[in-house]
Amino acid sequence: MEQTTAVPREVWRRWVWTRGRVPAALAVLTAGLPVFHRVVPNSVGRVGSLLETFLPWLGLVIVVLFGWALLRRSATALVALLLPTAAWTYHFGGLLLPVGGSGPHDLVVVQHNVSDENTDPAGTARALAAVGPDLVALQELVPPALAVYERTLAPDYPYHAVRGTVGLWSKHPLTDARLLDIRPRGVTEPWSRGLRTVVHTPHGEIAAYVAHLPSVRVGAGGLASSRRDESAGLLGRAVAAEPLETVILLGDLNGTVDDRGLAPLTSRMSVAQRGFAFSFPAALPMARIDQVMARSATVPHIRTLPATGSDHLPVAARIALR
């Protein structure tokens, strides 16, 4: 009969701790990305912005590495995974915390790129109004759908302003509506994607901005976002020059709040404190590019609403006024 030899305990311990160095090294690398993502250069293919667009999905990388570490029975890799887990939790864990109760000076707003190919604008308008928001911001408004939105929203939202392809519907009076020029250089065709107006709420005047920044594309050369970045800079300067203290920005910004391309806005305004609210693409949401930001106010929570006839999901947010 063949006799088997037991592995000495010391050899077993050394084996468990020395194997799995590759997943351990990847865990350490993954830990650095949420914390030091701005170190990743943007000079070639805007790799930094591309990483920042999908930064929350590093959580899936951690799960894969955890499974790898278990298969390898590597104590070293399991211990190393504590680093990316802590980094991800520090950066994104707050978005998962329970939502607190609403305050006495809150507004509810809805932001939605309704799509210029939406075949059911009336149904989309009814779905947004059913949430009961104070403000509804829409992008990609084109005739004849614009008339449908105006007619359908009118009973609940007697005040509205439209400039170009963006508009705002409100339960509160609007004044001083004007076109906001955020057109990047080189765009010669008609291009009106910015609106600024004043909302007269029971709690005071608020400057409301509605914007639709240029689209970005991911290709072999990386992320094409130069026009989006330029438009974000123009919008950021407009917000900085706004004389009213309280500002709300609603829009399809074609970027996440971690994307450095939106730094002209995120450096001046607060973003949502709770909720991931991935809004695009509607069929398989991978990122929140529809944003609600505020100055001299906070955005305690943001969430997605059920799909409409658009390729974006609507998002609803609560604004806490100071």
C-alpha positions as CSV (number, residue, x, y, z in Angstrom):
1,M,0.0,0.0,0.0
2,E,1.3,3.5,-0.9
3,Q,2.0,5.7,2.1
4,T,1.2,9.4,1.9
5,T,3.3,11.9,3.7
6,A,1.6,14.8,5.5
7,V,2.8,18.3,4.7
8,P,4.6,19.7,7.7
9,R,2.6,22.6,9.4
10,E,5.4,25.1,8.9
11,V,5.7,24.3,5.2
12,W,2.0,24.7,4.8
13,R,2.0,28.1,6.5
14,R,4.9,29.3,4.4
15,W,3.1,28.0,1.3
16,V,-0.2,29.8,2.1
17,W,1.6,33.2,2.6
18,T,4.0,33.0,-0.3
19,R,1.6,32.0,-3.1
20,G,-0.9,34.4,-4.7
21,R,1.6,37.2,-5.2
22,V,0.0,38.3,-8.6
23,P,-3.5,38.8,-7.2
24,A,-2.0,40.5,-4.2
25,A,-0.1,42.9,-6.4
26,L,-3.2,43.6,-8.4
27,A,-5.1,44.3,-5.2
28,V,-2.5,46.9,-4.2
29,L,-2.7,48.5,-7.7
30,T,-6.5,48.6,-7.5
31,A,-6.4,50.2,-4.1
32,G,-4.5,53.2,-5.5
33,L,-6.9,53.9,-8.3
34,P,-9.9,55.3,-6.3
35,V,-7.5,57.5,-4.2
36,F,-5.0,58.6,-6.8
37,H,-7.1,58.5,-10.0
38,R,-6.1,62.1,-10.8
39,V,-2.5,60.9,-11.1
40,V,-3.4,58.8,-14.2
41,P,-2.4,61.1,-17.1
42,N,-5.0,62.5,-19.5
43,S,-2.5,63.6,-22.1
44,V,-2.9,60.5,-24.3
45,G,-6.4,59.4,-25.2
46,R,-7.7,61.0,-22.0
47,V,-7.1,57.7,-20.2
48,G,-7.6,59.5,-16.8
49,S,-11.1,60.6,-17.7
50,L,-12.0,57.2,-19.1
51,L,-10.9,55.6,-15.8
52,E,-12.9,58.1,-13.8
53,T,-16.0,57.5,-15.8
54,F,-16.2,53.9,-14.6
55,L,-14.4,54.3,-11.3
56,P,-17.3,52.8,-9.2
57,W,-17.0,49.6,-11.1
58,L,-13.6,48.9,-9.5
59,G,-15.8,47.2,-6.9
60,L,-16.3,44.4,-9.4
61,V,-12.5,44.1,-9.8
62,I,-12.2,43.6,-6.0
63,V,-14.8,40.8,-6.1
64,V,-12.9,39.0,-8.9
65,L,-9.7,39.3,-7.0
66,F,-11.3,37.9,-3.9
67,G,-12.5,34.9,-5.9
68,W,-9.0,34.5,-7.3
69,A,-7.4,34.7,-3.8
70,L,-9.8,32.0,-2.5
71,L,-9.0,29.7,-5.4
72,R,-5.3,30.2,-4.8
73,R,-5.8,29.8,-1.0
74,S,-3.5,32.8,-0.6
75,A,-3.5,34.5,2.7
76,T,-1.3,37.2,1.3
77,A,-3.8,38.1,-1.5
78,L,-6.7,38.1,1.0
79,V,-4.9,40.5,3.3
80,A,-3.9,42.7,0.4
81,L,-7.6,43.0,-0.6
82,L,-8.3,44.9,2.5
83,L,-6.6,47.9,0.9
84,P,-8.8,48.3,-2.2
85,T,-11.9,47.4,-0.1
86,A,-11.1,50.2,2.3
87,A,-10.2,52.6,-0.6
88,W,-13.5,51.9,-2.4
89,T,-15.5,52.2,0.8
90,Y,-14.0,55.5,1.6
91,H,-14.6,56.9,-1.9
92,F,-18.1,55.4,-2.6
93,G,-19.4,53.9,0.6
94,G,-21.2,57.1,1.5
95,L,-23.4,56.8,-1.6
96,L,-24.9,53.6,-0.1
97,L,-25.8,55.0,3.3
98,P,-29.5,55.4,4.2
99,V,-31.3,58.6,3.1
100,G,-32.3,61.0,5.8
101,G,-35.7,62.6,6.1
102,S,-36.5,65.7,4.0
103,G,-36.2,69.1,5.5
104,P,-38.6,72.1,5.5
105,H,-36.8,73.9,2.7
106,D,-36.4,71.1,0.3
107,L,-37.1,71.1,-3.4
108,V,-37.5,68.0,-5.6
109,V,-36.1,68.2,-9.1
110,V,-36.1,65.9,-12.1
111,Q,-33.4,65.9,-14.8
112,H,-34.0,64.0,-18.1
113,N,-32.5,63.9,-21.6
114,V,-35.7,62.9,-23.3
115,S,-33.9,61.9,-26.6
116,D,-34.8,63.5,-29.9
117,E,-35.9,60.1,-31.1
118,N,-38.4,59.5,-28.3
119,T,-41.6,58.2,-29.8
120,D,-43.8,58.8,-26.7
121,P,-43.1,62.3,-25.5
122,A,-46.6,62.5,-23.9
123,G,-46.0,59.3,-21.9
124,T,-42.5,60.6,-20.9
125,A,-43.9,63.9,-19.7
126,R,-46.7,62.2,-17.6
127,A,-44.1,59.8,-16.0
128,L,-42.0,62.8,-14.9
129,A,-44.9,64.8,-13.6
130,A,-46.1,61.8,-11.6
131,V,-43.1,62.2,-9.3
132,G,-44.4,65.6,-8.3
133,P,-41.1,67.6,-8.6
134,D,-40.9,71.3,-8.3
135,L,-38.6,71.6,-11.3
136,V,-38.3,69.4,-14.5
137,A,-35.3,70.0,-16.7
138,L,-35.3,68.5,-20.2
139,Q,-32.8,68.2,-23.0
140,E,-33.0,67.2,-26.7
141,L,-36.3,69.1,-27.1
142,V,-37.1,69.1,-30.8
143,P,-40.3,70.0,-32.8
144,P,-42.9,68.6,-32.9
145,A,-42.2,66.8,-29.6
146,L,-41.6,70.2,-27.8
147,A,-45.3,71.1,-28.3
148,V,-46.3,67.8,-26.7
149,Y,-44.2,68.4,-23.6
150,E,-45.5,71.9,-23.2
151,R,-49.1,70.7,-23.5
152,T,-48.8,67.7,-21.3
153,L,-46.8,69.4,-18.5
154,A,-48.9,72.7,-18.5
155,P,-51.5,71.6,-16.0
156,D,-48.9,70.9,-13.2
157,Y,-46.2,73.3,-14.4
158,P,-47.6,76.6,-15.4
159,Y,-44.2,78.2,-15.8
160,H,-41.6,77.1,-18.3
161,A,-38.7,78.4,-20.3
162,V,-37.1,76.9,-23.4
163,R,-33.9,78.0,-25.2
164,G,-32.8,75.9,-28.1
165,T,-33.0,72.2,-27.2
166,V,-33.1,72.6,-23.4
167,G,-35.9,73.7,-21.2
168,L,-37.1,74.0,-17.6
169,W,-40.7,73.5,-16.3
170,S,-41.5,74.9,-12.8
171,K,-44.3,75.0,-10.3
172,H,-42.9,78.4,-9.2
173,P,-42.6,81.6,-11.3
174,L,-39.7,82.0,-13.6
175,T,-38.1,85.3,-14.7
176,D,-35.0,86.5,-16.6
177,A,-34.7,83.4,-18.8
178,R,-31.9,83.7,-21.3
179,L,-29.7,81.6,-23.6
180,L,-26.5,80.5,-22.1
181,D,-23.6,80.4,-24.6
182,I,-21.6,77.2,-23.9
183,R,-20.9,76.4,-27.5
184,P,-17.3,75.1,-28.0
185,R,-15.1,76.5,-30.7
186,G,-15.4,74.9,-34.1
187,V,-19.1,74.3,-33.8
188,T,-20.6,76.3,-36.7
189,E,-24.1,74.8,-36.9
190,P,-27.0,76.0,-34.8
191,W,-26.2,74.9,-31.2
192,S,-28.2,76.2,-28.3
193,R,-27.8,73.9,-25.3
194,G,-27.7,76.2,-22.3
195,L,-30.4,78.1,-20.3
196,R,-30.3,80.3,-17.2
197,T,-33.4,81.5,-15.4
198,V,-34.5,82.6,-12.0
199,V,-36.9,80.5,-10.0
200,H,-39.0,82.4,-7.4
201,T,-39.5,79.8,-4.7
202,P,-41.3,80.3,-1.3
203,H,-37.8,80.3,0.2
204,G,-36.2,82.9,-2.1
205,E,-34.8,83.3,-5.6
206,I,-32.7,80.6,-7.1
207,A,-30.7,80.7,-10.3
208,A,-31.4,77.6,-12.3
209,Y,-29.1,76.4,-15.0
210,V,-30.1,73.7,-17.6
211,A,-27.3,72.4,-19.8
212,H,-26.5,69.7,-22.3
213,L,-22.8,69.4,-22.8
214,P,-21.3,67.8,-26.0
215,S,-21.2,64.1,-26.3
216,V,-18.0,62.0,-25.7
217,R,-16.9,59.0,-27.7
218,V,-14.8,56.0,-26.8
219,G,-12.7,54.7,-29.6
220,A,-9.3,53.2,-30.4
221,G,-7.7,56.5,-29.6
222,G,-9.3,56.7,-26.2
223,L,-11.9,59.1,-24.9
224,A,-12.8,62.0,-27.3
225,S,-14.0,64.7,-24.8
226,S,-12.2,67.9,-25.7
227,R,-15.4,69.7,-26.8
228,R,-17.2,68.5,-23.6
229,D,-14.4,69.7,-21.5
230,E,-14.4,73.1,-23.2
231,S,-18.1,73.5,-22.8
232,A,-17.8,72.5,-19.1
233,G,-15.3,75.3,-18.7
234,L,-17.6,77.9,-20.2
235,L,-20.5,76.7,-18.0
236,G,-18.2,76.8,-14.9
237,R,-17.3,80.4,-15.6
238,A,-21.0,81.3,-16.0
239,V,-21.8,79.7,-12.6
240,A,-18.8,81.5,-11.0
241,A,-20.1,84.9,-12.3
242,E,-23.7,84.2,-11.2
243,P,-24.8,87.1,-8.8
244,L,-27.5,85.1,-7.0
245,E,-26.1,83.1,-4.1
246,T,-28.1,79.9,-4.6
247,V,-27.6,78.0,-7.9
248,I,-29.0,74.7,-9.1
249,L,-27.5,73.0,-12.2
250,L,-29.5,70.3,-14.0
251,G,-28.2,68.7,-17.1
252,D,-26.9,66.0,-19.3
253,L,-23.3,66.7,-18.7
254,N,-21.9,63.7,-20.5
255,G,-19.6,62.9,-17.7
256,T,-19.5,61.6,-14.1
257,V,-18.8,63.7,-11.1
258,D,-15.4,62.0,-10.8
259,D,-14.4,62.9,-14.3
260,R,-11.8,65.7,-14.2
261,G,-13.3,67.1,-17.3
262,L,-16.2,68.4,-15.1
263,A,-13.8,69.9,-12.6
264,P,-14.9,73.5,-13.6
265,L,-18.3,72.6,-12.2
266,T,-17.6,70.1,-9.4
267,S,-15.0,72.4,-7.9
268,R,-17.6,75.1,-7.5
269,M,-20.8,73.1,-6.7
270,S,-21.8,70.3,-4.4
271,V,-22.8,66.9,-5.9
272,A,-25.2,64.2,-4.7
273,Q,-24.3,62.8,-1.3
274,R,-26.3,59.6,-1.6
275,G,-27.2,57.3,-4.5
276,F,-25.3,56.1,-7.6
277,A,-28.2,56.7,-10.0
278,F,-26.5,55.3,-13.1
279,S,-28.5,56.9,-15.9
280,F,-26.9,55.8,-19.2
281,P,-27.4,53.9,-21.3
282,A,-31.0,53.1,-20.3
283,A,-30.8,49.5,-21.4
284,L,-27.8,48.8,-19.2
285,P,-26.9,51.8,-17.1
286,M,-23.1,52.0,-16.6
287,A,-22.6,55.6,-15.4
288,R,-24.5,58.7,-14.2
289,I,-23.9,61.4,-16.8
290,D,-27.2,63.2,-15.9
291,Q,-26.3,65.4,-13.0
292,V,-27.9,67.7,-10.4
293,M,-25.5,70.1,-8.6
294,A,-26.0,73.0,-6.3
295,R,-24.2,76.0,-4.9
296,S,-25.1,77.3,-1.4
297,A,-27.4,74.3,-1.2
298,T,-26.8,70.5,-1.0
299,V,-28.1,67.5,-2.9
300,P,-28.8,64.9,-0.2
301,H,-29.9,62.2,-2.5
302,I,-30.3,61.3,-6.2
303,R,-32.0,58.3,-7.7
304,T,-33.1,57.0,-11.1
305,L,-36.7,56.8,-12.3
306,P,-38.2,54.1,-14.5
307,A,-37.2,54.1,-18.2
308,T,-39.1,56.2,-20.7
309,G,-38.8,56.3,-24.5
310,S,-35.3,57.8,-24.1
311,D,-31.9,56.2,-24.1
312,H,-31.3,57.9,-20.8
313,L,-33.0,57.2,-17.5
314,P,-34.5,60.1,-15.7
315,V,-33.0,61.1,-12.4
316,A,-34.8,62.7,-9.4
317,A,-32.9,64.6,-6.7
318,R,-33.7,66.4,-3.5
319,I,-32.2,69.9,-3.0
320,A,-31.7,71.0,0.6
321,L,-31.7,74.8,0.7
322,R,-29.7,76.6,3.4
